[in-house]
Amino acid sequence: MEKEGAVLIGETSLQRKSDVIVIGAGAAGMMAAIRAGKRGRSVVVLDHARAPGEKIRISGGGRCNFTNIHAGPKNFLSANPHFCKSALARFTPADFIAMVDRHGIAWHEKTLGQLFCDDSAKDVIRMLLTEMREAGAQLHLGTEITAVEKVEAGFRVSTGDDAFEASALVVATGGKSIPKMGATGFAYRLAEQFGLPVLETRPGLVPLTLDPGLLEAIAPLAGISAPAEIRHGRTAFREALLFTHRGLSGPAILQISSYWREGDEIVVSIEPDIDIGAHLKTAKQLNGRQSPQTALGDILPKRLAQFLVEREKIAGNMADLPDKALLRLAAAAQSFTVKPSGSEGYRTAEVTLGGIDTAALDSRSMEAKAVPGLYFIGECVDVTGWLGGYNFQWAWASGFAAGEYA
Ligand code: FDA
């Protein structure tokens, strides 16, 4: 079972010729290997990492938000929003839940349809490895890919002093996010090698940064979190907003970051379900002697309330303040425009937007239209989900689709 620099599961002898080679033992690659293996195809999976599914392991704070029960095409960004429909319809959240249940993994819904393991993300990795073993797939870890060529029988993948051949090649090497974890951009280079178009890539689901002046002004707010609506054009998300030492974060910001482009503004509304103007007017009537900080602090974090009052240069008791001043204070909390200076980049981004142009792929099988036998799946394809289990659902669904045909 052991080979220098590689760990094998499945077959006991090294298999250099197979029906399918999958490059990348992440979420998408393992699912493709399982489906192809269960169809009776011989499958070899190659990965340069020392362990499979490393992003699964760290996902969802170690509990893996493995799907979202509401996942549908509307939750994905792509130059062609229709592309993901076929794969998502043929492998649904219910299909993945059925697999998780079969393996006795306990799970719960946290919020907004997001499903997490009760115990550990490692349960999902163990499940996928068990399924791969049952499907007869062979896994080689610690394996650097040095070249990929088209040969008469299909594809040859060289790995230093070794080479593997198969009639189908499935590329599942993910995007550029978190280079520290071995993200390489390999899929994009390979696509280009085969003449396939690759759309501009950029970090998604990423905290946004602010210019030094604004950062200094909001420094006292670092660590504060509040429910918010963050709007970019016609897109808006209502989730938590977090002020940090570098800028803005929290689920609402991560969501909008995938839509935001350099130079764009976003509109922040804190506690969007509360009419803060009406609350302040009532507070003035009920207790005119209280300070605006106190009245605002009843509904917003105290430090934030104080910051807004100071920023709006509002002084005196509630009774001294005209309604106009109270509405100005409410607007400061509920419709302020921010121009982020940038994002934290691939270092912390959960996903990579853009990638292999879906126009070059068959939406049923993920096969490159111009290169029969070559498939691209998962994050490297120009399909990116919202925060909340959608990206894994795309990995499972696109992996399953390729596994059906490869
Ligand atoms: P993935 O990146 O998982 O796998 C790619 C594999 O290819 C890796 O095993 C890598 O080692 C290998 N590889 C790369 N380059 C190679 C090369 N040159 N040669 C050989 N092998 C190579 N999503 C979600 O739905 N719910 C969640 O809870 C989270 N949480 C989360 C947390 C954090 C911190 C991050 C960074 C991301 C998430 N995500 C998430 C996103 C999710 O992890 C991501 O969308 C999927 O892992 C993508 O699956 P893939 O299989 O496409 O790539």
Residues whose N, C-alpha, C, O or C-beta is under 5 A from the ligand:
A	BS01	FDA	G24 A25 G26 A27 A28 G29 L46 D47 H48 A49 G53 K55 I58 S59 G60 C64 N65 T143 I145 A172 T173 G174 G175 I178 M181 G182 T184 F186 A349 E350 I377 G378 E379 C380 G389 Y390 N391 F392 Q393 A395
